[in-house]
C-alpha cells in the first residue's frame, strides 16, 4: 500500500512528539519503521534526532557504532550522561591498561559527521563522582577526553545550545570560539582566572549568544572579569549558596553586560532559610551596584522574607538601577488563603522603591488557585492598579524589550 510522503511525515512527527520517554519513542519508531520502506526512510532520521548517550551502557556503545555508519547526520540533540563505573575500585587505582569499553564508548562518537547538531549537553549523574577512591580522577579524564574530541572534530557553527554541568575543575572549551551560531550556554560555574577572562572574551565575540546560565557561583570574585567587547546577555543563576557572599566587587565589571538577571529558580530549602533571610539585602544591593544595565529582574518569592527588614532594604537599593523596567516575582505553590497577605507584602516592598524607571511588576503564580497579575503605576507613584495578564506573554514582551536579539528558549 502506498502512503503519500506528506502523510507519513505527519504520522511520524506526531508519534515522535507524543512520547516524552526516549525509550518508548525509540521502540515505537523502530516498530513502525519495519512496516514498509516509505515509513523506514522517514522514521530513521527521527530515531536519531534526539539521543541520550549514557556511558557505561551497552546501548550507548551500539548507538556510537550506528552513528559511525552514516546516521550521525540525523543527530540534532545529543546529551552525554557520565555515570559511575561500578567495576572501578573505591580503594585503589585500577591498572593503566584496565579499560572498560562501555565507559570509553564516547571515543567512538563521530562528532565530525554531526553537521546538524544543534543542542549538546554534557552532564553527570548524582554519584558520577565519588569522594572515595579514584572515581573522580577517572571521570575527570572522561571530561577532558570529550572536550578534546569537541575541540578537534566538532564542525564549526553548528551548535545553538551548549550545556556543560561540570562540577570539578574548568573544561577546555576553546571550540566555542568557532560556534558563531551559539545562542545559549549553561555552565556549572565560571572558571578561575585566567581562563575566566578568556572565556568572557570568547562569549562577547559570539554574535548570537544571548543567554548564560550558571548552576553555582562558588569561588572568589570577580565572577565576571572585564572583557574587550560589551554585549547584551541574560544571566540565570540556580543555586542559593552564592547569596552568602557579600564581598564588594564579587560580580566584577563584566556584570554590566547583563540586561536580564533571573533568580526565579532559587528555592528556600530548610537548611538555607536563615542564610536567605540574613543575606538577601546585601546580595541584591551587590546586584544593584554592579549590574548597572539591568532592565529585567526575575525574583523568586522565597527571596522576599515577610519576617525581616532585609527585603525592604534590598528593594530600596534597586532604586539605583536607572534602566530597570520590569520585575517578576515568581511564586511556587501559592496557598489559597494567602493572596491578600502576599499582595500586601509586595506593596510594602514597593513603598521602598524611589526610582522612576520601573514600569511593571509581574506576580507570576505557577498554578491555581491564584491567577498571575501585573501591577502597574497609577498616575501618581502608587502601584495599586492590578491587571490580569498572561505571564508568558508578559515575559516575552519584557525579554524582547530588555534584549531585542534574545531567543524564546531563554524563558
C-alpha positions, -999 to 999 in steps of 0.1 A, spaced: 0 0 0 13 34 -10 12 63 15 19 99 4 52 111 19 35 141 35 10 119 53 39 96 65 58 126 78 28 139 97 22 105 113 58 101 123 61 136 137 30 131 158 44 98 171 77 114 179 63 144 198 36 124 216 60 104 238 83 121 263 101 89 272 130 83 249 129 45 253 92 43 244 97 67 215 125 47 200 106 15 205 75 29 186 96 44 158 115 12 154 83 -8 151 67 15 126 100 16 105 97 -21 100 63 -19 83 74 -7 49 101 11 30 84 45 30 80 45 67 115 33 73 131 61 52 114 88 72 114 71 106 152 65 107 161 103 109 136 107 138 152 77 156 185 96 158 172 132 161 174 133 199 198 109 217 207 104 253 242 87 254 247 71 288 282 60 293 285 25 308 256 10 289 256 -14 260 230 8 243 255 37 242 281 15 225 256 4 199 245 39 193 281 50 187 286 22 162 254 31 143 263 67 141 296 58 125 277 41 97 263 73 84 234 81 108 253 109 126 240 134 102 205 129 117 215 139 152 202 173 163 202 169 201 228 150 220 231 145 257 261 126 272 255 114 307 286 103 326 277 76 351 298 60 378 315 28 368 306 2 394 335 -20 383 361 5 395 376 0 429 369 26 455 402 18 474 428 16 447 435 30 413 429 4 385 459 -6 363 465 18 334 457 -9 309 424 -18 326 398 -1 304 361 -8 303 349 -4 267 315 7 279 329 37 297 351 48 269 324 45 242 324 83 238 356 80 219 336 63 191 312 92 186 318 107 152 314 144 161 330 153 128 299 139 110 273 157 132 267 187 109 231 191 121 239 190 158 221 220 174 218 211 211 246 194 231 249 188 268 274 170 290 262 161 325 269 138 354 245 117 374 243 123 411 270 98 421 292 101 390 320 114 411 330 99 444 350 114 472 363 79 479 390 62 459 398 74 423 364 76 406 368 113 405 401 110 385 385 86 360 356 108 353 377 139 351 397 120 324 364 114 306 355 151 307 389 161 293 387 135 266 353 146 254 364 183 255 394 173 233 370 155 208 349 186 206 379 208 201 394 186 174 364 174 154 331 192 161 321 211 129 321 249 130 290 270 135 265 241 143 256 245 180 227 267 192 228 254 228 256 240 248 255 228 284 285 216 304 275 210 340 310 202 352 313 201 390 351 197 392 376 220 375 373 240 344 368 225 310 388 235 279 360 250 258 381 267 232 359 251 205 332 277 215 351 304 196 342 285 164 305 283 172 291 316 159 255 302 159 255 296 197 226 312 215 225 297 250 253 285 272 249 266 305 279 260 328 284 246 363 304 277 373 327 303 358 363 291 356 390 307 376 414 333 362 430 335 337 405 311 320 376 333 331 388 363 312 395 342 281 360 327 283 343 360 287 361 375 257 351 344 237 315 348 247 315 385 239 328 377 204 299 353 196 274 374 176 242 354 185 249 344 222 223 360 244 219 337 274 243 324 301 232 301 329 253 292 359 245 264 383 267 278 411 288 308 420 312 294 445 347 308 440 362 341 449 353 371 427 353 388 404 329 363 388 327 383 356 360 400 348 362 429 323 364 420 286 372 437 254 337 439 240 304 447 256 273 427 247 238 422 260 233 389 278 207 374 301 220 356 332 203 328 351 215 315 385 202 283 400 220 279 433 214 296 467 248 293 483 263 322 464 239 346 483 262 342 514 290 360 495 286 397 502 322 409 493 324 441 474 333 435 438 321 399 438 305 401 404 331 422 387 328 449 360 318 423 334 284 422 351 275 454 333 269 433 301 238 417 315 204 432 309 183 403 323 190 386 356 169 355 365 168 344 401 134 328 399 146 292 402 161 298 437 141 280 463 142 283 501 153 249 514 150 244 552 188 244 558 191 277 539 162 297 554 184 316 578 210 322 552 185 337 528 169 360 554 203 373 565 219 379 531 191 388 507 196 425 513 234 425 508 232 403 478 206 424 459 225 455 469 255 440 453 234 433 422 222 470 422 258 482 425 273 461 397 246 451 372 242 487 361 225 479 328 198 456 342 164 460 326 145 429 337 149 412 371 132 379 379 130 370 416 118 340 435 92 347 462 115 328 485 139 357 484 113 381 498 110 372 535 80 386 553 97 384 587 128 406 584 137 440 571 163 427 546 140 426 516 129 462 523 165 474 522 171 454 491 142 469 473 154 503 482 188 496 467 171 487 434 162 524 430 197 530 418 192 508 387 181 536 364 174 512 334 154 487 353 119 484 336 103 453 350 104 428 379 89 394 380 80 378 414 77 341 409 55 322 435 55 284 437 26 265 451 6 296 463 -15 289 493 -52 297 486 -57 318 517 -25 339 514 -33 361 483 -41 393 502 -11 388 526 13 383 497 -1 412 477 1 435 508 38 424 514 47 432 478 30 466 481 50 473 513 82 465 494 73 488 466 70 517 490 108 514 495 114 519 457 121 555 449 133 551 413 115 562 382 124 536 355 104 507 369 72 503 349 57 469 356 56 441 383 45 406 373 33 385 402 37 351 385 19 322 402 29 289 388 -5 272 392 -40 279 406 -58 289 428 -41 323 421 -41 339 387 -9 358 376 -14 395 376 5 427 367 10 457 389 14 490 371 18 525 383 -12 547 385 -10 584 377 10 591 408 36 568 423 12 542 436 12 505 424 -23 496 434 -35 491 398 -38 454 392 -43 439 357 -49 402 348 -21 391 325 -8 361 306 26 355 324 42 340 293 32 370 271 45 394 297 79 376 299 82 375 261 74 412 259 98 424 285 125 399 275 124 413 240 125 449 253 154 441 276 173 422 249 160 427 213 181 399 200 170 374 227 157 340 218 124 324 231 143 294 246 155 317 274 121 320 290 
